[in-house]
Amino acid sequence: LGGTLAYGGRVEHRPVLNGEGRLVETADIERAVRLSRRVSGYALAVCVAGRFAYGAIRRRTADTGRGRE
């Protein structure tokens, strides 16, 4: 990431991310893909749990008559 970039005819020279570091290997990409999938799975689980919790709270509020004016 980084290096020479052109946006709308304007050229920018940005530092290269990890320019002095070792070269990327296949194992690095595989680890990054596993991490991305794991984070996506956790995010999905949190969203699903939040949706169920929201539904349960709404049902409980509707059953007790709270929240109505």
MOKA-V629772 format. One line per field, one symbol per residue. psi: psi as a letter, one per 40 degrees, with the letter a starting at -180 (. if undefined). A space follows every 50 residues. Layout:
psi->???
This chain:
psi->iaahihhfehhihiihhfdeaiihiddddddddddddddddddddddddd dddddddddddddeeiei.
